[in-house]
Amino acid sequence: VKFSDTSAVISIGSFLRCWDVSIGSLVKDSITGALPINLKEDINYEKKLKLGEFLFGWSWHRESVKSFSEAIRSSGANPESLLHVALLHWLTCIHPDEVAALHLGMILHSLSILAGEKVLCDISSQSPWWGAVRDKLVASTQPQHAFISALLCRGVHARLEIEAQVTAEKTLKQSSEEYDVDNSHKKVENYPSLNDWEGLSMEMVEWNLVISQLESLLPIHLLLSYTPSNYPSRKPDLEVSVKTLLEKGRGYVGEVLAKWFIGSGLPLSAVENVLRKQDEFRKTREVESMEVECADQGEEKLKEEEEKQVEKHIEESQENEETLYLLRKVGEKFPHSVAADTIFTNIAWELSAAWHKTADDTILLSQAVAHISRIKNSHIRHGVSLMIWETWVSHCIQTTSTLMDKVGRLPKDRMCHRDLGLGEHSVSVMLQNVLSLLEHIMEANVVCEVEKPLVMSPDRFWLGLEGSPALVELTVMQNMSCYDLVYLHYQLVLVLYLIAYHNLKSVRPLSYVDGKGRSVLFKPLTTSWTVGGYTEPILSKARLALLCRVITAAVSSLPDDGSQKQGVPSTIHQALDLGRAWGISLDVLYRHHVCELYTSGLDSLAEEVIPMVNDGPLLGSQLVLIAGQRLHYRLEHSERTAHHLALTSPSITEWVKSC
């Protein structure tokens, strides 16, 4: 090893401190031999990078590799330590080229020759030399670098096997006169031919498996490294390796892709467009594949049809062509992991998990619910909604209802942050999203009764391998929810939302739930429960009073100019739906709505609601009082009040004053 004065990679002292003499080897094996030295185990990562750059980061050629091998042999350095340093240097290269790959191949071959008997082993066993290399490659987060390294290592091992076989055959030929045919045959079996399918070594099988796994990860790595240029990016730091994929299980690909879509900045419409086209392409390819197989037309025609289909999709959406192309490449290896329902399910789950960590960011929960609405399969939509409720939302709603029931109103901002983790003005937004979530559960619950159950198939990558089930598989495995119990929670959340939205005072939301319903609140939604048929009059009266207060607050929020652009407030519709669920006469609510509109001077809006009232005489008696109030107000503010009172009978005057 030579150091130049201008070398800035590593100093002489740092280089020497990287090595240590092997324990128990203080005496040379021979007079001319060198003391065996090994790389120290406690070297930090940065120092290993500098050492790799110093040893292998220069231009190689055939003669320099020979000199390198002689220097290693004479120095007594452990080839295995140098091999791992070389791999570390290669895996951390930014842009390796073909020449660098050839250099790496020569270095691997030279180090393997120096290792001697450690490299080759029996046909039915694995070499510890290559086993340690494979462990590093499958754990690498640079699949492209690891894939090239695996190809080179397999080639080096195959070459060494062939060289060992040729040497054995020469030895056998020279000793053929001394040994009989049977003994010679046994000698040849130690070095089987690579062309004999029965003699394929376990090492080659393992290398073929690792190369196949790394090749499957290449399109995922390309997609994760891509940043869409048409949208603002907040690209997360996403990395993938074979080891992580095997540890995380079958759902890891969908999870990583979901995180990429979230961090890419693509709007929901763009994501839906890309995934829809990918699904169409996948289904078209499956149909064409079946047709080609049945007609025995060969693979070449199918490939041409696939390319035409891809070009068609790309032409339809030029702005997302790169994303669609990369997603198609991932779909070739993991077709079920890039299905639209799978991606939307994982996106909704990841957004819900992020909202749980930062509850004040209710946009995350809104986006999660929006992605759930894009899931077509009802079993998946029901399962993921149920899992999100049970995992994160249920506890938040329980805390909110207990807190609001304690203080009798929407808590102040400080108390909301302390107990709920979100601000006072974010509570109503959160409750609105929870209502949408429960609506998805109820809607999917009904459809699942008639929709055929979904049968999930694993990707080809997982054939013969075991792994934890994917998230989309867990959603399908969820038990069916109890519709009545879900609707009970929906009513409670709706009460909380109306109180928070209109900032009602002196209300206790849990008091509007009867005793039977309160006993099953916040239990798993799969619990069997049936709504009761009898409601106490006191409870019905309290519920009616609450709904009337909601209608009054909703009308008070309308503009004074009587503009009809806003239409009927949504909270009035929700109050009517809640009254229908509670068995309250809607005619009472409609009459109260009409009276509030006339009281606020919104006569045109009141005239639209009057046809919905059934009890016209009772409404008329109520409107007469409002008319008297208006007449009293007009008389009080008129310049000729005395004149009008003189023309009015005393009885009418007394009635007007009493209104």
C-alpha positions as CSV (number, residue, x, y, z in Angstrom):
1,V,0.0,0.0,0.0
2,K,1.3,3.4,-1.0
3,F,0.2,6.8,0.4
4,S,0.7,10.0,-1.6
5,D,1.4,13.2,0.2
6,T,-1.8,14.7,-1.4
7,S,-4.0,11.8,-0.4
8,A,-7.0,13.2,1.5
9,V,-9.1,10.0,1.7
10,I,-7.5,8.4,4.7
11,S,-4.2,9.0,6.6
12,I,-1.5,6.5,7.3
13,G,-2.4,6.3,11.0
14,S,-6.1,5.9,10.3
15,F,-5.3,3.1,7.8
16,L,-3.1,1.2,10.2
17,R,-5.6,1.5,13.0
18,C,-8.2,-0.3,10.9
19,W,-6.3,-3.6,11.1
20,D,-5.4,-5.9,13.9
21,V,-3.2,-9.0,14.2
22,S,-5.3,-12.2,14.7
23,I,-5.3,-13.5,18.3
24,G,-3.1,-16.6,18.7
25,S,-1.1,-15.8,15.6
26,L,1.8,-13.9,17.0
27,V,4.2,-16.5,15.5
28,K,4.6,-16.8,11.8
29,D,3.6,-20.0,10.1
30,S,6.9,-20.0,8.1
31,I,10.0,-18.0,7.8
32,T,8.7,-16.2,4.8
33,G,5.0,-16.0,5.8
34,A,3.3,-12.9,7.1
35,L,1.3,-12.5,10.3
36,P,-2.5,-12.9,9.6
37,I,-4.3,-9.6,10.0
38,N,-8.0,-8.9,10.2
39,L,-10.2,-5.8,9.9
40,K,-11.2,-4.5,13.3
41,E,-14.9,-5.1,14.2
42,D,-15.4,-1.8,16.0
43,I,-14.7,0.5,13.0
44,N,-17.4,3.0,12.4
45,Y,-19.4,3.2,9.2
46,E,-17.8,6.4,7.9
47,K,-14.3,5.0,8.4
48,K,-15.2,1.9,6.5
49,L,-16.4,4.1,3.6
50,K,-13.1,5.9,3.6
51,L,-11.2,2.7,3.7
52,G,-13.2,1.3,0.8
53,E,-12.7,4.5,-1.2
54,F,-8.9,4.2,-0.6
55,L,-8.6,0.5,-1.5
56,F,-11.1,0.2,-4.3
57,G,-12.0,3.7,-5.5
58,W,-9.3,4.0,-8.2
59,S,-9.1,2.9,-11.8
60,W,-8.4,-0.8,-12.1
61,H,-7.0,-2.9,-14.9
62,R,-5.9,-6.5,-15.3
63,E,-2.3,-5.9,-14.2
64,S,-3.3,-3.8,-11.2
65,V,-5.6,-6.5,-10.0
66,K,-2.7,-9.0,-10.2
67,S,-0.5,-6.6,-8.2
68,F,-3.4,-6.2,-5.7
69,S,-3.7,-9.9,-5.3
70,E,0.0,-10.4,-4.7
71,A,0.0,-7.5,-2.2
72,I,-2.9,-9.1,-0.3
73,R,-1.2,-12.5,-0.3
74,S,2.1,-11.2,1.0
75,S,0.5,-8.9,3.6
76,G,-1.5,-11.7,5.2
77,A,-4.8,-9.6,5.1
78,N,-8.0,-11.6,5.5
79,P,-9.7,-11.8,2.1
80,E,-13.1,-12.0,3.7
81,S,-12.7,-8.6,5.4
82,L,-11.6,-7.0,2.1
83,L,-14.5,-8.6,0.3
84,H,-17.0,-6.9,2.6
85,V,-15.2,-3.6,2.3
86,A,-15.3,-3.9,-1.5
87,L,-19.1,-4.7,-1.4
88,L,-19.7,-1.7,1.0
89,H,-17.8,0.6,-1.4
90,W,-19.8,-0.7,-4.4
91,L,-23.2,-0.5,-2.7
92,T,-22.6,3.1,-1.7
93,C,-21.5,4.2,-5.2
94,I,-23.7,6.9,-6.6
95,H,-23.6,6.0,-10.3
96,P,-21.7,2.8,-11.1
97,D,-20.9,2.1,-14.7
98,E,-20.0,-0.9,-16.8
99,V,-16.3,-0.5,-16.3
100,A,-16.7,-0.3,-12.5
101,A,-18.8,-3.5,-12.6
102,L,-16.0,-5.3,-14.5
103,H,-13.4,-4.1,-12.0
104,L,-15.6,-5.4,-9.2
105,G,-15.9,-8.8,-10.9
106,M,-12.1,-9.1,-11.1
107,I,-11.7,-8.1,-7.5
108,L,-14.3,-10.6,-6.4
109,H,-12.6,-13.3,-8.4
110,S,-9.2,-12.5,-7.0
111,L,-10.4,-12.4,-3.4
112,S,-12.2,-15.7,-3.8
113,I,-9.1,-17.3,-5.2
114,L,-7.1,-16.0,-2.2
115,A,-9.8,-17.5,0.2
116,G,-9.1,-21.0,-1.2
117,E,-11.2,-23.7,0.3
118,K,-13.6,-21.3,2.0
119,V,-15.4,-20.6,-1.3
120,L,-16.3,-24.0,-2.6
121,C,-18.3,-26.6,-0.6
122,D,-20.3,-29.7,-1.0
123,I,-23.1,-29.7,-3.6
124,S,-25.8,-30.0,-0.9
125,S,-24.5,-27.3,1.4
126,Q,-23.9,-23.6,1.3
127,S,-20.6,-21.8,1.5
128,P,-20.2,-19.4,4.6
129,W,-18.1,-17.2,2.3
130,W,-21.0,-16.5,-0.1
131,G,-23.6,-16.8,2.6
132,A,-22.3,-13.6,4.3
133,V,-22.2,-11.9,0.9
134,R,-25.8,-12.7,0.2
135,D,-26.8,-11.4,3.7
136,K,-25.3,-8.1,2.8
137,L,-26.9,-7.9,-0.6
138,V,-30.5,-8.8,0.5
139,A,-30.1,-6.2,3.3
140,S,-29.0,-3.4,0.9
141,T,-31.4,-0.6,0.1
142,Q,-29.8,-0.1,-3.3
143,P,-31.3,-3.0,-5.3
144,Q,-29.7,-2.0,-8.5
145,H,-26.2,-2.2,-7.0
146,A,-27.0,-5.4,-5.2
147,F,-28.4,-7.0,-8.3
148,I,-25.2,-6.3,-10.3
149,S,-23.2,-7.6,-7.4
150,A,-25.2,-10.8,-7.2
151,L,-24.8,-11.4,-10.9
152,L,-21.0,-11.0,-10.6
153,C,-20.8,-13.2,-7.5
154,R,-22.8,-16.0,-9.2
155,G,-20.5,-15.7,-12.2
156,V,-17.4,-15.9,-10.0
157,H,-18.8,-18.9,-8.2
158,A,-19.7,-20.7,-11.4
159,R,-16.2,-20.0,-12.8
160,L,-14.6,-21.4,-9.7
161,E,-16.8,-24.5,-9.8
162,I,-15.8,-25.1,-13.4
163,E,-12.1,-24.6,-12.7
164,A,-12.4,-27.0,-9.8
165,Q,-14.2,-29.5,-12.0
166,V,-11.5,-29.2,-14.7
167,T,-8.7,-29.7,-12.1
168,A,-10.5,-32.8,-10.7
169,E,-10.9,-34.3,-14.2
170,K,-7.2,-33.8,-14.9
171,T,-6.3,-35.4,-11.6
172,L,-8.7,-38.3,-12.4
173,K,-7.2,-38.8,-15.9
174,Q,-3.6,-38.9,-14.5
175,S,-4.6,-41.4,-11.8
176,S,-6.8,-43.6,-14.0
177,E,-4.2,-46.3,-14.1
178,E,-4.0,-46.6,-10.3
179,Y,-7.7,-46.4,-9.4
180,D,-10.6,-48.5,-10.7
181,V,-13.7,-47.0,-12.4
182,D,-15.9,-47.0,-9.3
183,N,-13.5,-45.0,-7.2
184,S,-13.0,-42.6,-10.1
185,H,-16.7,-42.1,-10.4
186,K,-17.0,-41.2,-6.7
187,K,-14.2,-38.7,-7.1
188,V,-16.0,-37.0,-10.0
189,E,-19.2,-36.6,-7.9
190,N,-17.5,-34.0,-5.7
191,Y,-17.4,-31.6,-8.7
192,P,-20.5,-32.1,-10.7
193,S,-21.1,-30.6,-14.1
194,L,-23.1,-27.4,-14.2
195,N,-24.9,-28.7,-17.3
196,D,-26.2,-31.7,-15.4
197,W,-29.6,-30.7,-13.8
198,E,-29.1,-33.3,-11.1
199,G,-25.8,-31.8,-10.1
200,L,-26.8,-28.1,-9.7
201,S,-25.2,-27.0,-6.4
202,M,-27.1,-25.5,-3.6
203,E,-25.0,-22.4,-4.0
204,M,-26.3,-21.8,-7.5
205,V,-29.8,-22.3,-6.4
206,E,-29.4,-19.7,-3.6
207,W,-27.8,-17.2,-6.0
208,N,-30.6,-17.7,-8.5
209,L,-33.2,-17.0,-5.8
210,V,-31.4,-13.9,-4.5
211,I,-31.0,-12.5,-8.1
212,S,-34.7,-13.1,-8.8
213,Q,-35.7,-11.3,-5.6
214,L,-33.4,-8.4,-6.3
215,E,-34.7,-8.1,-9.8
216,S,-38.3,-7.9,-8.5
217,L,-37.2,-4.9,-6.4
218,L,-35.7,-2.9,-9.2
219,P,-39.0,-1.4,-10.5
220,I,-40.0,-0.5,-6.9
221,H,-36.7,1.3,-6.4
222,L,-37.1,3.2,-9.6
223,L,-40.6,4.4,-8.6
224,L,-39.6,5.4,-5.1
225,S,-36.7,7.4,-6.6
226,Y,-38.9,9.2,-9.0
227,T,-40.3,12.7,-8.2
228,P,-43.3,14.0,-10.3
229,S,-42.4,17.3,-11.8
230,N,-46.0,18.6,-12.3
231,Y,-46.9,18.7,-8.6
232,P,-45.3,20.1,-5.4
233,S,-43.3,17.4,-3.8
234,R,-42.7,16.6,-0.2
235,K,-40.9,13.3,-1.1
236,P,-40.3,11.1,2.0
237,D,-37.2,9.1,2.5
238,L,-38.3,5.7,1.3
239,E,-36.0,2.7,0.9
240,V,-36.6,-0.9,0.2
241,S,-34.6,-4.1,0.5
242,V,-35.2,-7.8,0.1
243,K,-34.7,-8.4,3.8
244,T,-37.2,-5.7,4.8
245,L,-39.7,-7.0,2.3
246,L,-39.4,-10.6,3.6
247,E,-39.7,-9.4,7.2
248,K,-42.7,-7.0,6.7
249,G,-44.7,-9.5,4.7
250,R,-47.0,-9.5,1.7
251,G,-48.4,-6.1,2.3
252,Y,-45.1,-4.2,2.4
253,V,-45.1,-3.3,-1.3
254,G,-48.6,-1.7,-1.1
255,E,-47.5,0.1,2.1
256,V,-44.4,1.6,0.5
257,L,-46.3,2.6,-2.7
258,A,-49.0,4.3,-0.6
259,K,-46.3,6.3,1.3
260,W,-44.8,7.3,-2.0
261,F,-48.2,8.5,-3.4
262,I,-48.8,10.5,-0.2
263,G,-45.4,12.1,-0.3
264,S,-45.4,12.7,-4.1
265,G,-47.9,15.6,-3.8
266,L,-50.2,14.1,-6.4
267,P,-53.8,15.1,-5.8
268,L,-56.5,12.5,-5.3
269,S,-57.9,12.9,-8.8
270,A,-54.4,12.3,-10.4
271,V,-53.8,9.2,-8.1
272,E,-57.3,7.9,-9.0
273,N,-56.6,8.4,-12.7
274,V,-53.3,6.6,-12.6
275,L,-54.5,3.7,-10.6
276,R,-57.7,3.3,-12.7
277,K,-55.6,3.1,-15.9
278,Q,-53.2,0.6,-14.3
279,D,-56.2,-1.6,-13.3
280,E,-57.6,-1.4,-16.8
281,F,-54.2,-2.3,-18.3
282,R,-53.8,-5.2,-15.8
283,K,-57.3,-6.6,-16.6
284,T,-56.7,-6.2,-20.3
285,R,-53.4,-8.0,-20.1
286,E,-55.0,-10.9,-18.1
287,V,-57.8,-11.3,-20.7
288,E,-55.3,-11.2,-23.6
289,S,-53.1,-13.7,-21.8
290,M,-55.9,-16.1,-21.4
291,E,-56.9,-15.7,-25.1
292,V,-53.4,-16.2,-26.3
293,E,-53.0,-19.3,-24.1
294,C,-56.2,-20.8,-25.4
295,A,-55.5,-20.0,-29.0
296,D,-51.8,-21.0,-28.6
297,Q,-50.6,-17.9,-30.4
298,G,-47.3,-17.4,-28.7
299,E,-45.9,-14.7,-26.4
300,E,-44.6,-12.4,-29.1
301,K,-48.1,-11.2,-30.1
302,L,-49.1,-10.7,-26.5
303,K,-46.1,-8.5,-25.9
304,E,-46.9,-6.3,-28.8
305,E,-50.5,-5.9,-27.6
306,E,-49.2,-5.0,-24.1
307,E,-47.0,-2.3,-25.6
308,K,-49.9,-0.9,-27.7
309,Q,-52.1,-0.8,-24.6
310,V,-49.4,1.0,-22.6
311,E,-48.9,3.5,-25.4
312,K,-52.6,4.1,-25.5
313,H,-52.8,4.8,-21.7
314,I,-49.7,7.1,-21.9
315,E,-51.2,9.1,-24.7
316,E,-54.4,9.6,-22.6
317,S,-52.5,11.2,-19.8
318,Q,-49.2,12.8,-20.8
319,E,-48.7,14.5,-17.4
320,N,-48.7,11.2,-15.5
321,E,-47.0,9.1,-18.2
322,E,-43.8,8.5,-16.2
323,T,-45.7,7.5,-13.1
324,L,-48.0,5.2,-15.1
325,Y,-45.0,3.6,-16.8
326,L,-43.1,3.0,-13.6
327,L,-46.3,1.7,-11.9
328,R,-46.8,-0.8,-14.8
329,K,-43.2,-2.1,-14.3
330,V,-44.0,-2.7,-10.6
331,G,-47.2,-4.4,-11.6
332,E,-45.3,-6.9,-13.7
333,K,-43.7,-8.2,-10.5
334,F,-46.4,-7.4,-8.0
335,P,-49.7,-7.2,-9.9
336,H,-52.0,-7.5,-6.8
337,S,-50.0,-5.0,-4.8
338,V,-50.6,-2.2,-7.3
339,A,-54.4,-2.7,-7.6
340,A,-56.3,0.5,-7.0
341,D,-58.2,-0.9,-4.0
342,T,-55.0,-2.0,-2.4
343,I,-53.3,1.3,-2.8
344,F,-56.3,3.3,-1.7
345,T,-56.6,1.1,1.4
346,N,-53.0,1.6,2.4
347,I,-53.1,5.3,1.7
348,A,-56.2,5.6,4.0
349,W,-54.5,3.6,6.7
350,E,-51.3,5.6,6.5
351,L,-53.1,8.9,6.6
352,S,-55.2,7.8,9.6
353,A,-52.1,6.7,11.4
354,A,-50.5,10.1,10.7
355,W,-53.7,11.9,11.9
356,H,-53.5,9.9,15.2
357,K,-50.0,11.2,15.8
358,T,-51.0,14.9,15.0
359,A,-54.7,15.0,15.8
360,D,-54.9,18.7,15.2
361,D,-54.2,18.2,11.5
362,T,-57.7,17.2,10.5
363,I,-56.9,17.4,6.8
364,L,-55.2,14.0,7.2
365,L,-58.4,12.4,8.4
366,S,-60.4,14.1,5.7
367,Q,-58.0,12.8,3.0
368,A,-58.2,9.3,4.6
369,V,-62.0,9.3,4.4
370,A,-61.8,10.6,0.8
371,H,-59.5,7.7,-0.2
372,I,-61.9,5.2,1.4
373,S,-64.7,6.5,-0.8
374,R,-62.6,5.5,-3.8
375,I,-62.4,1.8,-2.8
376,K,-64.8,-0.1,-5.1
377,N,-64.9,-3.4,-3.2
378,S,-67.4,-3.2,-0.3
379,H,-65.7,-5.9,1.8
380,I,-62.4,-3.9,1.6
381,R,-64.1,-0.6,2.3
382,H,-66.0,-2.0,5.2
383,G,-62.9,-3.7,6.7
384,V,-60.5,-0.7,6.5
385,S,-63.2,1.7,7.8
386,L,-63.9,-0.7,10.7
387,M,-60.2,-1.1,11.5
388,I,-59.6,2.7,11.5
389,W,-62.6,3.2,13.8
390,E,-61.5,0.5,16.3
391,T,-57.8,1.4,16.2
392,W,-57.8,5.2,16.5
393,V,-61.2,7.0,16.1
394,S,-63.3,5.2,18.8
395,H,-61.1,6.3,21.7
396,C,-61.0,9.9,20.4
397,I,-64.8,10.0,20.1
398,Q,-65.2,8.5,23.6
399,T,-62.9,11.1,25.1
400,T,-64.8,13.9,23.2
401,S,-68.2,12.8,24.3
402,T,-67.1,12.4,28.0
403,L,-65.5,15.8,28.0
404,M,-68.5,17.6,26.4
405,D,-70.9,15.8,28.7
406,K,-68.8,16.9,31.6
407,V,-68.6,20.6,30.7
408,G,-72.0,20.8,29.0
409,R,-70.7,22.5,25.9
410,L,-67.8,22.5,23.5
411,P,-64.7,22.7,25.7
412,K,-62.4,25.6,25.5
413,D,-59.3,25.5,23.3
414,R,-56.9,24.8,26.2
415,M,-59.0,21.8,27.4
416,C,-59.3,20.5,23.9
417,H,-55.6,20.5,23.4
418,R,-55.0,18.9,26.8
419,D,-57.5,16.0,26.5
420,L,-58.0,15.6,22.7
421,G,-54.8,16.9,21.2
422,L,-56.6,19.2,18.8
423,G,-57.9,22.8,18.9
424,E,-61.4,23.9,19.7
425,H,-62.2,24.9,16.1
426,S,-60.9,21.5,14.8
427,V,-63.4,19.4,16.8
428,S,-66.3,20.0,14.4
429,V,-64.2,19.1,11.4
430,M,-63.0,15.9,13.0
431,L,-66.5,14.9,14.0
432,Q,-67.7,15.6,10.4
433,N,-65.1,13.2,9.0
434,V,-66.0,10.6,11.6
435,L,-69.6,10.8,10.4
436,S,-68.4,10.1,6.9
437,L,-66.4,7.2,8.2
438,L,-69.4,5.6,9.9
439,E,-71.5,6.2,6.8
440,H,-69.0,4.2,4.8
441,I,-69.3,1.3,7.3
442,M,-73.1,1.3,7.2
443,E,-73.2,1.6,3.4
444,A,-70.7,-1.2,2.9
445,N,-72.5,-3.3,5.6
446,V,-75.6,-3.4,3.4
447,V,-73.8,-4.0,0.1
448,C,-71.6,-6.8,1.6
449,E,-74.8,-8.9,2.2
450,V,-75.3,-9.2,-1.6
451,E,-71.7,-8.8,-2.9
452,K,-69.6,-11.9,-3.5
453,P,-66.8,-12.3,-0.9
454,L,-63.4,-11.3,-2.3
455,V,-60.7,-14.0,-2.7
456,M,-57.2,-12.6,-2.3
457,S,-54.3,-14.0,-4.3
458,P,-50.6,-13.4,-3.4
459,D,-48.1,-12.0,-5.9
460,R,-45.8,-14.4,-7.7
461,F,-42.9,-13.1,-5.5
462,W,-44.5,-14.8,-2.5
463,L,-45.0,-18.3,-4.1
464,G,-43.3,-20.8,-1.8
465,L,-42.6,-18.1,0.8
466,E,-44.3,-17.2,4.1
467,G,-45.0,-13.8,5.3
468,S,-47.5,-11.8,7.4
469,P,-50.8,-11.0,5.6
470,A,-51.3,-7.8,3.7
471,L,-53.5,-5.0,5.1
472,V,-56.0,-5.6,2.3
473,E,-56.2,-9.2,3.4
474,L,-56.9,-8.2,7.0
475,T,-59.7,-5.9,5.9
476,V,-61.4,-8.8,4.1
477,M,-60.9,-11.0,7.3
478,Q,-62.8,-8.5,9.5
479,N,-66.1,-9.7,11.0
480,M,-69.3,-8.0,9.8
481,S,-70.4,-5.0,11.9
482,C,-73.7,-4.7,13.6
483,Y,-75.7,-2.1,11.7
484,D,-77.8,-1.0,14.6
485,L,-74.7,-0.5,16.8
486,V,-73.0,1.5,14.1
487,Y,-76.1,3.6,13.6
488,L,-76.2,4.2,17.4
489,H,-72.7,5.6,17.3
490,Y,-73.5,7.6,14.2
491,Q,-76.4,9.3,16.1
492,L,-74.1,10.1,19.1
493,V,-71.4,11.6,16.8
494,L,-74.0,13.6,15.0
495,V,-75.2,15.0,18.3
496,L,-71.6,15.9,19.1
497,Y,-71.2,17.5,15.7
498,L,-74.3,19.6,16.0
499,I,-73.3,20.8,19.5
500,A,-69.8,21.7,18.4
501,Y,-70.8,23.3,15.0
502,H,-73.4,25.6,16.5
503,N,-71.6,26.0,19.9
504,L,-74.7,25.1,21.9
505,K,-74.6,25.6,25.6
506,S,-75.9,23.6,28.6
507,V,-76.2,20.3,26.7
508,R,-75.1,16.9,27.7
509,P,-74.7,14.6,24.7
510,L,-74.8,11.3,26.6
511,S,-78.1,12.2,28.1
512,Y,-79.8,11.8,24.7
513,V,-78.9,8.1,24.6
514,D,-81.1,5.7,26.4
515,G,-79.9,3.3,29.0
516,K,-79.8,0.3,26.7
517,G,-77.8,2.2,24.1
518,R,-75.4,3.6,26.7
519,S,-74.5,0.1,27.9
520,V,-73.0,-0.7,24.4
521,L,-71.4,2.6,23.6
522,F,-67.8,2.3,22.3
523,K,-67.8,-1.5,22.3
524,P,-66.5,-3.2,19.2
525,L,-68.9,-2.5,16.3
526,T,-69.1,-6.2,15.6
527,T,-71.0,-6.7,18.9
528,S,-74.5,-8.1,18.4
529,W,-77.1,-5.5,19.6
530,T,-80.7,-4.6,18.8
531,V,-82.2,-1.2,19.2
532,G,-85.0,-0.9,21.8
533,G,-88.5,-0.1,20.8
534,Y,-89.7,2.0,23.7
535,T,-88.4,5.5,24.5
536,E,-89.3,7.3,27.7
537,P,-91.3,10.5,27.3
538,I,-88.7,12.6,29.2
539,L,-86.0,11.5,26.8
540,S,-88.1,12.2,23.8
541,K,-88.9,15.7,25.1
542,A,-85.2,16.4,25.7
543,R,-84.3,15.2,22.2
544,L,-87.0,17.4,20.7
545,A,-85.7,20.4,22.6
546,L,-82.2,19.7,21.3
547,L,-83.3,19.5,17.7
548,C,-85.4,22.7,18.0
549,R,-82.3,24.5,19.3
550,V,-80.2,23.2,16.4
551,I,-82.8,24.4,13.9
552,T,-82.9,27.8,15.6
553,A,-79.1,28.1,15.5
554,A,-79.0,27.0,11.9
555,V,-81.6,29.7,10.9
556,S,-79.8,32.3,12.9
557,S,-76.6,31.6,10.8
558,L,-78.4,32.4,7.5
559,P,-77.7,35.9,6.0
560,D,-80.2,38.6,6.7
561,D,-80.8,39.4,3.0
562,G,-82.8,36.2,2.5
563,S,-80.5,35.0,-0.2
564,Q,-81.4,31.5,-1.4
565,K,-78.0,30.8,-2.9
566,Q,-76.9,28.9,0.3
567,G,-80.1,26.8,0.4
568,V,-81.2,25.0,3.5
569,P,-78.3,24.5,6.0
570,S,-77.0,21.0,6.1
571,T,-77.4,20.8,9.9
572,I,-81.2,21.2,9.5
573,H,-81.2,18.2,7.2
574,Q,-79.1,16.3,9.8
575,A,-81.5,17.4,12.6
576,L,-84.4,16.1,10.6
577,D,-82.6,12.8,10.0
578,L,-81.8,12.5,13.7
579,G,-85.4,13.2,14.6
580,R,-86.6,10.5,12.2
581,A,-84.2,8.0,13.8
582,W,-85.4,9.0,17.3
583,G,-89.1,8.6,16.3
584,I,-89.9,12.3,16.8
585,S,-92.7,13.8,14.7
586,L,-91.1,15.7,11.8
587,D,-94.2,17.9,11.6
588,V,-93.2,19.5,14.9
589,L,-89.7,20.2,13.5
590,Y,-91.0,21.6,10.2
591,R,-93.4,23.9,12.0
592,H,-90.6,25.1,14.2
593,H,-88.4,25.7,11.1
594,V,-91.2,27.8,9.5
595,C,-91.7,29.9,12.6
596,E,-88.0,30.5,13.0
597,L,-87.7,31.6,9.3
598,Y,-90.6,34.0,9.7
599,T,-89.3,35.3,12.9
600,S,-86.0,36.1,11.2
601,G,-87.7,37.8,8.3
602,L,-86.8,35.1,5.8
603,D,-90.4,34.9,4.4
604,S,-89.4,33.5,1.0
605,L,-87.5,30.6,2.5
606,A,-90.4,29.9,4.9
607,E,-92.8,29.7,2.1
608,E,-90.7,26.8,0.6
609,V,-91.0,24.8,3.9
610,I,-94.7,25.4,4.5
611,P,-95.8,22.6,2.0
612,M,-94.0,20.1,4.2
613,V,-96.2,20.8,7.2
614,N,-99.2,18.5,7.7
615,D,-100.9,20.3,10.6
616,G,-101.9,23.5,8.9
617,P,-104.3,24.9,11.6
618,L,-101.7,24.5,14.3
619,L,-99.1,26.2,12.1
620,G,-101.6,29.0,11.4
621,S,-102.1,29.6,15.1
622,Q,-98.3,29.9,15.6
623,L,-98.0,32.2,12.6
624,V,-100.7,34.5,14.0
625,L,-98.5,35.1,17.0
626,I,-95.6,36.0,14.8
627,A,-97.8,38.3,12.8
628,G,-98.9,40.0,16.1
629,Q,-95.2,40.4,17.1
630,R,-94.5,42.0,13.7
631,L,-97.5,44.3,14.1
632,H,-96.4,45.3,17.6
633,Y,-92.9,46.1,16.3
634,R,-94.4,48.2,13.5
635,L,-96.6,50.1,15.8
636,E,-93.8,50.8,18.2
637,H,-91.5,52.2,15.5
638,S,-94.1,54.1,13.5
639,E,-94.4,57.9,13.6
640,R,-98.2,57.7,13.8
641,T,-98.4,55.2,16.6
642,A,-101.1,57.1,18.5
643,H,-103.2,57.4,15.4
644,H,-103.1,53.7,14.6
645,L,-103.9,52.7,18.2
646,A,-106.9,55.0,18.1
647,L,-108.3,53.2,15.1
648,T,-107.7,49.8,16.7
649,S,-110.1,48.1,19.2
650,P,-108.8,47.8,22.8
651,S,-108.9,44.0,22.7
652,I,-106.6,43.9,19.6
653,T,-104.4,46.4,21.1
654,E,-104.0,44.4,24.3
655,W,-103.3,41.2,22.3
656,V,-100.7,42.9,20.2
657,K,-98.9,44.2,23.3
658,S,-99.0,40.7,24.8
659,C,-97.3,39.1,21.7
